[in-house]
Amino acid sequence: MTSADQQNPLVRVLATLKSANEHKRWRQFDEAERLCREAIEVARTELGEDHQAHGTALCDLGYILAETDRSWEAREAYSKALDILAKTLGNNDPEVLWVFAHLHDLYR
């Protein structure tokens, strides 16, 4: 990452989420969760509560929490992600529908 990229909060969020997804793929959920929470904080504070990157980071956290049997926390993360992503992308966007489906599964 160049120094200009390191100053861009969106690039930092996306790079952090990419790293989190690699840890998730290797089932290293503690590190993946830590990275997702870091991305959430950067997105929320530097891009804003209603930014798509914030919603995406919350969605990724929800997935990790669901995978580690923390359904209540996963529901909360997915619900926040759904609110943000539905506002920014619209109700029929594939990412919004994916979050809705996973949230629905947690309520079964």
N, CA, C and O atoms as a Tinker XYZ file with bonds, in Angstrom:
   432  protein
     1  N      0.845000   -1.165000    0.000000    73     2
     2  CA     0.000000    0.000000    0.000000    64     1     3
     3  C      0.897000    1.237000    0.000000    63     2     4     5
     4  O      1.850000    1.327000    0.774000    81     3
     5  N      0.583000    2.174000   -0.866000    73     3     6
     6  CA     1.348000    3.419000   -0.922000    64     5     7
     7  C      0.951000    4.320000    0.240000    63     6     8     9
     8  O     -0.055000    4.078000    0.907000    81     7
     9  N      1.741000    5.355000    0.479000    73     7    10
    10  CA     1.413000    6.260000    1.586000    64     9    11
    11  C      0.095000    6.978000    1.334000    63    10    12    13
    12  O     -0.639000    7.274000    2.277000    81    11
    13  N     -0.214000    7.263000    0.063000    73    11    14
    14  CA    -1.503000    7.890000   -0.256000    64    13    15
    15  C     -2.647000    6.937000    0.072000    63    14    16    17
    16  O     -3.681000    7.364000    0.586000    81    15
    17  N     -2.470000    5.645000   -0.224000    73    15    18
    18  CA    -3.493000    4.652000    0.086000    64    17    19
    19  C     -3.704000    4.526000    1.593000    63    18    20    21
    20  O     -4.832000    4.356000    2.056000    81    19
    21  N     -2.610000    4.609000    2.358000    73    19    22
    22  CA    -2.704000    4.494000    3.806000    64    21    23
    23  C     -3.483000    5.653000    4.411000    63    22    24    25
    24  O     -4.053000    5.512000    5.493000    81    23
    25  N     -3.518000    6.790000    3.733000    73    23    26
    26  CA    -4.255000    7.948000    4.224000    64    25    27
    27  C     -5.722000    7.895000    3.824000    63    26    28    29
    28  O     -6.550000    8.574000    4.431000    81    27
    29  N     -6.058000    7.097000    2.809000    73    27    30
    30  CA    -7.431000    6.994000    2.335000    64    29    31
    31  C     -8.180000    5.987000    3.214000    63    30    32    33
    32  O     -7.850000    4.801000    3.205000    81    31
    33  N     -9.185000    6.443000    3.975000    73    31    34
    34  CA    -9.871000    5.532000    4.891000    64    33    35
    35  C    -10.589000    4.386000    4.182000    63    34    36    37
    36  O    -10.638000    3.276000    4.712000    81    35
    37  N    -11.142000    4.629000    3.006000    73    35    38
    38  CA   -11.838000    3.559000    2.292000    64    37    39
    39  C    -10.859000    2.451000    1.900000    63    38    40    41
    40  O    -11.168000    1.268000    2.041000    81    39
    41  N     -9.693000    2.832000    1.416000    73    39    42
    42  CA    -8.673000    1.844000    1.048000    64    41    43
    43  C     -8.231000    1.065000    2.283000    63    42    44    45
    44  O     -8.032000   -0.147000    2.212000    81    43
    45  N     -8.077000    1.752000    3.412000    73    43    46
    46  CA    -7.678000    1.078000    4.654000    64    45    47
    47  C     -8.739000    0.080000    5.109000    63    46    48    49
    48  O     -8.419000   -1.031000    5.531000    81    47
    49  N    -10.006000    0.488000    5.020000    73    47    50
    50  CA   -11.096000   -0.410000    5.417000    64    49    51
    51  C    -11.098000   -1.646000    4.525000    63    50    52    53
    52  O    -11.173000   -2.771000    5.019000    81    51
    53  N    -11.018000   -1.443000    3.224000    73    51    54
    54  CA   -11.069000   -2.578000    2.299000    64    53    55
    55  C     -9.868000   -3.501000    2.470000    63    54    56    57
    56  O    -10.015000   -4.721000    2.401000    81    55
    57  N     -8.693000   -2.942000    2.689000    73    55    58
    58  CA    -7.497000   -3.769000    2.905000    64    57    59
    59  C     -7.621000   -4.569000    4.199000    63    58    60    61
    60  O     -7.217000   -5.731000    4.257000    81    59
    61  N     -8.171000   -3.954000    5.220000    73    59    62
    62  CA    -8.348000   -4.641000    6.500000    64    61    63
    63  C     -9.369000   -5.764000    6.366000    63    62    64    65
    64  O     -9.178000   -6.847000    6.920000    81    63
    65  N    -10.452000   -5.511000    5.634000    73    63    66
    66  CA   -11.459000   -6.554000    5.421000    64    65    67
    67  C    -10.905000   -7.700000    4.578000    63    66    68    69
    68  O    -11.248000   -8.862000    4.797000    81    67
    69  N    -10.060000   -7.371000    3.629000    73    67    70
    70  CA    -9.432000   -8.424000    2.814000    64    69    71
    71  C     -8.578000   -9.323000    3.705000    63    70    72    73
    72  O     -8.615000  -10.547000    3.581000    81    71
    73  N     -7.822000   -8.720000    4.588000    73    71    74
    74  CA    -7.005000   -9.494000    5.523000    64    73    75
    75  C     -7.889000  -10.325000    6.454000    63    74    76    77
    76  O     -7.584000  -11.486000    6.725000    81    75
    77  N     -8.972000   -9.739000    6.940000    73    75    78
    78  CA    -9.911000  -10.464000    7.803000    64    77    79
    79  C    -10.484000  -11.675000    7.077000    63    78    80    81
    80  O    -10.627000  -12.747000    7.665000    81    79
    81  N    -10.810000  -11.504000    5.802000    73    79    82
    82  CA   -11.373000  -12.617000    5.035000    64    81    83
    83  C    -10.364000  -13.740000    4.841000    63    82    84    85
    84  O    -10.743000  -14.911000    4.796000    81    83
    85  N     -9.090000  -13.397000    4.727000    73    83    86
    86  CA    -8.064000  -14.437000    4.645000    64    85    87
    87  C     -8.003000  -15.228000    5.950000    63    86    88    89
    88  O     -7.906000  -16.455000    5.928000    81    87
    89  N     -8.058000  -14.539000    7.071000    73    87    90
    90  CA    -8.054000  -15.230000    8.363000    64    89    91
    91  C     -9.316000  -16.057000    8.542000    63    90    92    93
    92  O     -9.278000  -17.153000    9.100000    81    91
    93  N    -10.426000  -15.527000    8.069000    73    91    94
    94  CA   -11.693000  -16.261000    8.149000    64    93    95
    95  C    -11.603000  -17.547000    7.332000    63    94    96    97
    96  O    -12.067000  -18.603000    7.761000    81    95
    97  N    -11.006000  -17.442000    6.160000    73    95    98
    98  CA   -10.860000  -18.607000    5.275000    64    97    99
    99  C    -10.062000  -19.718000    5.953000    63    98   100   101
   100  O    -10.335000  -20.901000    5.748000    81    99
   101  N     -9.079000  -19.331000    6.758000    73    99   102
   102  CA    -8.251000  -20.297000    7.472000    64   101   103
   103  C     -8.811000  -20.619000    8.853000    63   102   104   105
   104  O     -8.161000  -21.274000    9.668000    81   103
   105  N    -10.048000  -20.138000    9.101000    73   103   106
   106  CA   -10.772000  -20.397000   10.344000    64   105   107
   107  C    -10.035000  -19.832000   11.569000    63   106   108   109
   108  O    -10.127000  -20.375000   12.670000    81   107
   109  N     -9.317000  -18.752000   11.356000    73   107   110
   110  CA    -8.661000  -18.029000   12.442000    64   109   111
   111  C     -9.597000  -16.889000   12.850000    63   110   112   113
   112  O     -9.338000  -15.717000   12.578000    81   111
   113  N    -10.686000  -17.271000   13.507000    73   111   114
   114  CA   -11.780000  -16.343000   13.751000    64   113   115
   115  C    -11.439000  -15.221000   14.727000    63   114   116   117
   116  O    -11.976000  -14.121000   14.598000    81   115
   117  N    -10.575000  -15.467000   15.687000    73   115   118
   118  CA   -10.219000  -14.394000   16.632000    64   117   119
   119  C     -9.552000  -13.224000   15.905000    63   118   120   121
   120  O     -9.903000  -12.065000   16.126000    81   119
   121  N     -8.592000  -13.538000   15.043000    73   119   122
   122  CA    -7.900000  -12.481000   14.305000    64   121   123
   123  C     -8.842000  -11.848000   13.275000    63   122   124   125
   124  O     -8.812000  -10.635000   13.070000    81   123
   125  N     -9.668000  -12.656000   12.635000    73   123   126
   126  CA   -10.627000  -12.126000   11.662000    64   125   127
   127  C    -11.595000  -11.158000   12.334000    63   126   128   129
   128  O    -11.915000  -10.106000   11.780000    81   127
   129  N    -12.058000  -11.516000   13.524000    73   127   130
   130  CA   -12.960000  -10.632000   14.260000    64   129   131
   131  C    -12.268000   -9.330000   14.634000    63   130   132   133
   132  O    -12.838000   -8.250000   14.481000    81   131
   133  N    -11.044000   -9.435000   15.122000    73   131   134
   134  CA   -10.292000   -8.226000   15.500000    64   133   135
   135  C    -10.144000   -7.285000   14.311000    63   134   136   137
   136  O    -10.322000   -6.074000   14.445000    81   135
   137  N     -9.817000   -7.843000   13.153000    73   135   138
   138  CA    -9.643000   -7.023000   11.957000    64   137   139
   139  C    -10.962000   -6.410000   11.497000    63   138   140   141
   140  O    -10.993000   -5.257000   11.068000    81   139
   141  N    -12.040000   -7.165000   11.581000    73   139   142
   142  CA   -13.353000   -6.618000   11.210000    64   141   143
   143  C    -13.739000   -5.461000   12.119000    63   142   144   145
   144  O    -14.239000   -4.437000   11.654000    81   143
   145  N    -13.509000   -5.624000   13.392000    73   143   146
   146  CA   -13.836000   -4.546000   14.332000    64   145   147
   147  C    -12.981000   -3.308000   14.067000    63   146   148   149
   148  O    -13.450000   -2.180000   14.220000    81   147
   149  N    -11.739000   -3.521000   13.672000    73   147   150
   150  CA   -10.869000   -2.401000   13.300000    64   149   151
   151  C    -11.423000   -1.694000   12.061000    63   150   152   153
   152  O    -11.470000   -0.465000   12.009000    81   151
   153  N    -11.838000   -2.475000   11.073000    73   151   154
   154  CA   -12.404000   -1.893000    9.852000    64   153   155
   155  C    -13.695000   -1.138000   10.152000    63   154   156   157
   156  O    -13.941000   -0.072000    9.588000    81   155
   157  N    -14.517000   -1.692000   11.036000    73   155   158
   158  CA   -15.765000   -1.029000   11.433000    64   157   159
   159  C    -15.471000    0.332000   12.052000    63   158   160   161
   160  O    -16.124000    1.324000   11.728000    81   159
   161  N    -14.491000    0.371000   12.939000    73   159   162
   162  CA   -14.164000    1.619000   13.623000    64   161   163
   163  C    -13.657000    2.678000   12.640000    63   162   164   165
   164  O    -14.059000    3.839000   12.714000    81   163
   165  N    -12.785000    2.283000   11.731000    73   163   166
   166  CA   -12.282000    3.236000   10.725000    64   165   167
   167  C    -13.431000    3.715000    9.842000    63   166   168   169
   168  O    -13.564000    4.912000    9.587000    81   167
   169  N    -14.256000    2.789000    9.379000    73   167   170
   170  CA   -15.373000    3.161000    8.506000    64   169   171
   171  C    -16.341000    4.104000    9.223000    63   170   172   173
   172  O    -16.761000    5.120000    8.669000    81   171
   173  N    -16.682000    3.755000   10.452000    73   171   174
   174  CA   -17.651000    4.556000   11.210000    64   173   175
   175  C    -17.116000    5.954000   11.499000    63   174   176   177
   176  O    -17.826000    6.941000   11.309000    81   175
   177  N    -15.880000    6.043000   11.954000    73   175   178
   178  CA   -15.351000    7.343000   12.369000    64   177   179
   179  C    -14.879000    8.204000   11.208000    63   178   180   181
   180  O    -14.993000    9.428000   11.259000    81   179
   181  N    -14.350000    7.578000   10.162000    73   179   182
   182  CA   -13.766000    8.375000    9.088000    64   181   183
   183  C    -14.637000    8.471000    7.832000    63   182   184   185
   184  O    -14.475000    9.395000    7.035000    81   183
   185  N    -15.547000    7.535000    7.657000    73   183   186
   186  CA   -16.417000    7.577000    6.479000    64   185   187
   187  C    -17.866000    7.891000    6.840000    63   186   188   189
   188  O    -18.622000    8.404000    6.015000    81   187
   189  N    -18.245000    7.580000    8.074000    73   187   190
   190  CA   -19.601000    7.877000    8.535000    64   189   191
   191  C    -20.421000    6.627000    8.782000    63   190   192   193
   192  O    -20.206000    5.581000    8.168000    81   191
   193  N    -21.369000    6.765000    9.701000    73   191   194
   194  CA   -22.242000    5.658000   10.103000    64   193   195
   195  C    -22.997000    5.035000    8.934000    63   194   196   197
   196  O    -23.232000    3.826000    8.925000    81   195
   197  N    -23.379000    5.843000    7.953000    73   195   198
   198  CA   -24.217000    5.351000    6.857000    64   197   199
   199  C    -23.434000    5.027000    5.591000    63   198   200   201
   200  O    -24.028000    4.895000    4.521000    81   199
   201  N    -22.135000    4.898000    5.688000    73   199   202
   202  CA   -21.322000    4.574000    4.509000    64   201   203
   203  C    -21.417000    3.081000    4.206000    63   202   204   205
   204  O    -21.480000    2.253000    5.115000    81   203
   205  N    -21.427000    2.755000    2.940000    73   203   206
   206  CA   -21.522000    1.365000    2.505000    64   205   207
   207  C    -20.406000    0.502000    3.105000    63   206   208   209
   208  O    -20.652000   -0.647000    3.474000    81   207
   209  N    -19.202000    1.029000    3.206000    73   207   210
   210  CA   -18.083000    0.269000    3.771000    64   209   211
   211  C    -18.344000   -0.110000    5.230000    63   210   212   213
   212  O    -17.935000   -1.180000    5.679000    81   211
   213  N    -19.021000    0.762000    5.959000    73   211   214
   214  CA   -19.388000    0.457000    7.343000    64   213   215
   215  C    -20.358000   -0.724000    7.367000    63   214   216   217
   216  O    -20.205000   -1.646000    8.168000    81   215
   217  N    -21.346000   -0.689000    6.491000    73   215   218
   218  CA   -22.304000   -1.795000    6.404000    64   217   219
   219  C    -21.650000   -3.100000    5.997000    63   218   220   221
   220  O    -21.970000   -4.155000    6.545000    81   219
   221  N    -20.744000   -3.038000    5.049000    73   219   222
   222  CA   -20.045000   -4.242000    4.598000    64   221   223
   223  C    -19.191000   -4.835000    5.716000    63   222   224   225
   224  O    -19.159000   -6.052000    5.898000    81   223
   225  N    -18.501000   -3.976000    6.464000    73   223   226
   226  CA   -17.675000   -4.456000    7.574000    64   225   227
   227  C    -18.543000   -5.096000    8.661000    63   226   228   229
   228  O    -18.161000   -6.118000    9.232000    81   227
   229  N    -19.689000   -4.514000    8.946000    73   227   230
   230  CA   -20.620000   -5.095000    9.915000    64   229   231
   231  C    -21.131000   -6.448000    9.434000    63   230   232   233
   232  O    -21.297000   -7.375000   10.227000    81   231
   233  N    -21.374000   -6.554000    8.150000    73   231   234
   234  CA   -21.824000   -7.812000    7.558000    64   233   235
   235  C    -20.762000   -8.891000    7.742000    63   234   236   237
   236  O    -21.077000  -10.016000    8.131000    81   235
   237  N    -19.518000   -8.552000    7.465000    73   235   238
   238  CA   -18.427000   -9.510000    7.631000    64   237   239
   239  C    -18.289000   -9.934000    9.090000    63   238   240   241
   240  O    -18.042000  -11.105000    9.379000    81   239
   241  N    -18.446000   -8.987000   10.004000    73   239   242
   242  CA   -18.392000   -9.316000   11.431000    64   241   243
   243  C    -19.542000  -10.251000   11.794000    63   242   244   245
   244  O    -19.349000  -11.215000   12.535000    81   243
   245  N    -20.728000   -9.973000   11.280000    73   243   246
   246  CA   -21.880000  -10.833000   11.549000    64   245   247
   247  C    -21.628000  -12.271000   11.135000    63   246   248   249
   248  O    -22.001000  -13.204000   11.846000    81   247
   249  N    -20.999000  -12.447000    9.994000    73   247   250
   250  CA   -20.689000  -13.789000    9.515000    64   249   251
   251  C    -19.749000  -14.504000   10.488000    63   250   252   253
   252  O    -19.966000  -15.666000   10.829000    81   251
   253  N    -18.719000  -13.811000   10.926000    73   251   254
   254  CA   -17.748000  -14.406000   11.859000    64   253   255
   255  C    -18.430000  -14.754000   13.178000    63   254   256   257
   256  O    -18.194000  -15.824000   13.738000    81   255
   257  N    -19.262000  -13.863000   13.667000    73   255   258
   258  CA   -19.957000  -14.119000   14.924000    64   257   259
   259  C    -20.902000  -15.318000   14.804000    63   258   260   261
   260  O    -21.013000  -16.118000   15.733000    81   259
   261  N    -21.571000  -15.439000   13.677000    73   259   262
   262  CA   -22.457000  -16.586000   13.453000    64   261   263
   263  C    -21.648000  -17.882000   13.393000    63   262   264   265
   264  O    -22.072000  -18.907000   13.927000    81   263
   265  N    -20.502000  -17.834000   12.751000    73   263   266
   266  CA   -19.644000  -19.019000   12.633000    64   265   267
   267  C    -19.082000  -19.455000   13.982000    63   266   268   269
   268  O    -18.732000  -20.622000   14.158000    81   267
   269  N    -18.994000  -18.542000   14.921000    73   267   270
   270  CA   -18.461000  -18.867000   16.247000    64   269   271
   271  C    -19.575000  -19.001000   17.286000    63   270   272   273
   272  O    -19.345000  -18.847000   18.485000    81   271
   273  N    -20.783000  -19.290000   16.805000    73   271   274
   274  CA   -21.943000  -19.555000   17.670000    64   273   275
   275  C    -22.285000  -18.416000   18.607000    63   274   276   277
   276  O    -22.657000  -18.635000   19.760000    81   275
   277  N    -22.157000  -17.217000   18.114000    73   275   278
   278  CA   -22.536000  -16.032000   18.882000    64   277   279
   279  C    -23.701000  -15.359000   18.151000    63   278   280   281
   280  O    -23.598000  -14.233000   17.664000    81   279
   281  N    -24.810000  -16.097000   18.097000    73   279   282
   282  CA   -25.962000  -15.702000   17.291000    64   281   283
   283  C    -26.529000  -14.339000   17.656000    63   282   284   285
   284  O    -26.885000  -13.553000   16.778000    81   283
   285  N    -26.612000  -14.060000   18.955000    73   283   286
   286  CA   -27.195000  -12.787000   19.371000    64   285   287
   287  C    -26.372000  -11.620000   18.836000    63   286   288   289
   288  O    -26.931000  -10.657000   18.310000    81   287
   289  N    -25.053000  -11.698000   18.965000    73   287   290
   290  CA   -24.176000  -10.643000   18.457000    64   289   291
   291  C    -24.225000  -10.586000   16.932000    63   290   292   293
   292  O    -24.182000   -9.505000   16.345000    81   291
   293  N    -24.315000  -11.748000   16.299000    73   291   294
   294  CA   -24.396000  -11.797000   14.835000    64   293   295
   295  C    -25.671000  -11.113000   14.349000    63   294   296   297
   296  O    -25.639000  -10.368000   13.369000    81   295
   297  N    -26.780000  -11.357000   15.018000    73   295   298
   298  CA   -28.046000  -10.701000   14.646000    64   297   299
   299  C    -27.913000   -9.187000   14.716000    63   298   300   301
   300  O    -28.366000   -8.465000   13.828000    81   299
   301  N    -27.286000   -8.724000   15.782000    73   299   302
   302  CA   -27.108000   -7.278000   15.956000    64   301   303
   303  C    -26.259000   -6.691000   14.819000    63   302   304   305
   304  O    -26.612000   -5.662000   14.242000    81   303
   305  N    -25.146000   -7.348000   14.504000    73   303   306
   306  CA   -24.270000   -6.865000   13.426000    64   305   307
   307  C    -24.990000   -6.908000   12.083000    63   306   308   309
   308  O    -24.932000   -5.949000   11.313000    81   307
   309  N    -25.668000   -8.019000   11.802000    73   307   310
   310  CA   -26.398000   -8.138000   10.540000    64   309   311
   311  C    -27.526000   -7.108000   10.438000    63   310   312   313
   312  O    -27.754000   -6.550000    9.365000    81   311
   313  N    -28.230000   -6.851000   11.540000    73   311   314
   314  CA   -29.327000   -5.875000   11.518000    64   313   315
   315  C    -28.825000   -4.478000   11.188000    63   314   316   317
   316  O    -29.419000   -3.764000   10.381000    81   315
   317  N    -27.706000   -4.095000   11.832000    73   315   318
   318  CA   -27.117000   -2.790000   11.534000    64   317   319
   319  C    -26.636000   -2.731000   10.086000    63   318   320   321
   320  O    -26.837000   -1.731000    9.397000    81   319
   321  N    -26.002000   -3.806000    9.634000    73   319   322
   322  CA   -25.515000   -3.864000    8.253000    64   321   323
   323  C    -26.678000   -3.745000    7.270000    63   322   324   325
   324  O    -26.588000   -3.028000    6.273000    81   323
   325  N    -27.759000   -4.447000    7.557000    73   323   326
   326  CA   -28.928000   -4.412000    6.669000    64   325   327
   327  C    -29.496000   -3.007000    6.566000    63   326   328   329
   328  O    -29.832000   -2.557000    5.470000    81   327
   329  N    -29.608000   -2.314000    7.677000    73   327   330
   330  CA   -30.118000   -0.935000    7.659000    64   329   331
   331  C    -29.253000   -0.043000    6.776000    63   330   332   333
   332  O    -29.762000    0.704000    5.940000    81   331
   333  N    -27.949000   -0.131000    6.970000    73   331   334
   334  CA   -27.022000    0.726000    6.216000    64   333   335
   335  C    -27.022000    0.370000    4.738000    63   334   336   337
   336  O    -27.132000    1.246000    3.881000    81   335
   337  N    -26.898000   -0.916000    4.443000    73   335   338
   338  CA   -26.781000   -1.336000    3.043000    64   337   339
   339  C    -28.082000   -1.130000    2.271000    63   338   340   341
   340  O    -28.049000   -0.811000    1.082000    81   339
   341  N    -29.222000   -1.307000    2.927000    73   339   342
   342  CA   -30.495000   -1.066000    2.243000    64   341   343
   343  C    -30.625000    0.411000    1.865000    63   342   344   345
   344  O    -31.157000    0.743000    0.805000    81   343
   345  N    -30.132000    1.299000    2.745000    73   343   346
   346  CA   -30.168000    2.737000    2.443000    64   345   347
   347  C    -29.233000    3.090000    1.288000    63   346   348   349
   348  O    -29.590000    3.873000    0.408000    81   347
   349  N    -28.040000    2.507000    1.300000    73   347   350
   350  CA   -27.033000    2.904000    0.306000    64   349   351
   351  C    -27.163000    2.156000   -1.012000    63   350   352   353
   352  O    -26.845000    2.709000   -2.066000    81   351
   353  N    -27.624000    0.908000   -0.974000    73   351   354
   354  CA   -27.660000    0.093000   -2.194000    64   353   355
   355  C    -29.069000   -0.186000   -2.709000    63   354   356   357
   356  O    -29.249000   -0.500000   -3.886000    81   355
   357  N    -30.051000   -0.074000   -1.851000    73   355   358
   358  CA   -31.422000   -0.402000   -2.240000    64   357   359
   359  C    -31.775000   -1.825000   -1.820000    63   358   360   361
   360  O    -30.895000   -2.667000   -1.640000    81   359
   361  N    -33.054000   -2.080000   -1.668000    73   359   362
   362  CA   -33.526000   -3.363000   -1.149000    64   361   363
   363  C    -33.254000   -4.557000   -2.051000    63   362   364   365
   364  O    -33.206000   -5.687000   -1.564000    81   363
   365  N    -33.078000   -4.345000   -3.336000    73   363   366
   366  CA   -32.917000   -5.463000   -4.262000    64   365   367
   367  C    -31.471000   -5.773000   -4.619000    63   366   368   369
   368  O    -31.213000   -6.613000   -5.481000    81   367
   369  N    -30.528000   -5.106000   -3.967000    73   367   370
   370  CA   -29.118000   -5.369000   -4.237000    64   369   371
   371  C    -28.747000   -6.758000   -3.712000    63   370   372   373
   372  O    -29.220000   -7.151000   -2.646000    81   371
   373  N    -27.916000   -7.503000   -4.433000    73   371   374
   374  CA   -27.531000   -8.850000   -3.985000    64   373   375
   375  C    -26.896000   -8.886000   -2.591000    63   374   376   377
   376  O    -27.133000   -9.824000   -1.830000    81   375
   377  N    -26.096000   -7.879000   -2.256000    73   375   378
   378  CA   -25.477000   -7.863000   -0.925000    64   377   379
   379  C    -26.533000   -7.688000    0.159000    63   378   380   381
   380  O    -26.453000   -8.316000    1.215000    81   379
   381  N    -27.518000   -6.841000   -0.098000    73   379   382
   382  CA   -28.609000   -6.618000    0.864000    64   381   383
   383  C    -29.411000   -7.907000    1.027000    63   382   384   385
   384  O    -29.755000   -8.289000    2.145000    81   383
   385  N    -29.705000   -8.567000   -0.069000    73   383   386
   386  CA   -30.467000   -9.817000   -0.004000    64   385   387
   387  C    -29.684000  -10.909000    0.719000    63   386   388   389
   388  O    -30.270000  -11.721000    1.435000    81   387
   389  N    -28.363000  -10.934000    0.535000    73   387   390
   390  CA   -27.510000  -11.909000    1.217000    64   389   391
   391  C    -27.574000  -11.694000    2.725000    63   390   392   393
   392  O    -27.729000  -12.649000    3.487000    81   391
   393  N    -27.456000  -10.434000    3.156000    73   391   394
   394  CA   -27.511000  -10.125000    4.589000    64   393   395
   395  C    -28.881000  -10.501000    5.141000    63   394   396   397
   396  O    -28.979000  -11.084000    6.221000    81   395
   397  N    -29.929000  -10.170000    4.407000    73   395   398
   398  CA   -31.281000  -10.489000    4.860000    64   397   399
   399  C    -31.449000  -11.998000    5.034000    63   398   400   401
   400  O    -32.030000  -12.447000    6.022000    81   399
   401  N    -30.948000  -12.776000    4.087000    73   399   402
   402  CA   -31.065000  -14.230000    4.159000    64   401   403
   403  C    -30.313000  -14.784000    5.378000    63   402   404   405
   404  O    -30.815000  -15.673000    6.066000    81   403
   405  N    -29.137000  -14.267000    5.637000    73   403   406
   406  CA   -28.371000  -14.753000    6.787000    64   405   407
   407  C    -29.008000  -14.321000    8.099000    63   406   408   409
   408  O    -29.009000  -15.075000    9.072000    81   407
   409  N    -29.539000  -13.131000    8.126000    73   407   410
   410  CA   -30.243000  -12.673000    9.325000    64   409   411
   411  C    -31.483000  -13.543000    9.565000    63   410   412   413
   412  O    -31.775000  -13.927000   10.697000    81   411
   413  N    -32.189000  -13.839000    8.503000    73   411   414
   414  CA   -33.370000  -14.703000    8.598000    64   413   415
   415  C    -32.994000  -16.075000    9.163000    63   414   416   417
   416  O    -33.701000  -16.609000   10.018000    81   415
   417  N    -31.884000  -16.645000    8.687000    73   415   418
   418  CA   -31.435000  -17.949000    9.187000    64   417   419
   419  C    -31.154000  -17.936000   10.679000    63   418   420   421
   420  O    -31.384000  -18.932000   11.364000    81   419
   421  N    -30.657000  -16.815000   11.187000    73   419   422
   422  CA   -30.359000  -16.731000   12.624000    64   421   423
   423  C    -31.620000  -16.697000   13.478000    63   422   424   425
   424  O    -31.572000  -17.015000   14.666000    81   423
   425  N    -32.744000  -16.315000   12.885000    73   423   426
   426  CA   -33.991000  -16.253000   13.633000    64   425   427
   427  C    -34.777000  -17.548000   13.555000    63   426   428   429
   428  O    -35.845000  -17.657000   14.157000    81   427
   429  N    -34.278000  -18.517000   12.836000    73   427   430
   430  CA   -34.987000  -19.803000   12.742000    64   429   431
   431  C    -34.808000  -20.608000   13.982000    63   430   432
   432  O    -35.334000  -21.717000   14.079000    81   431
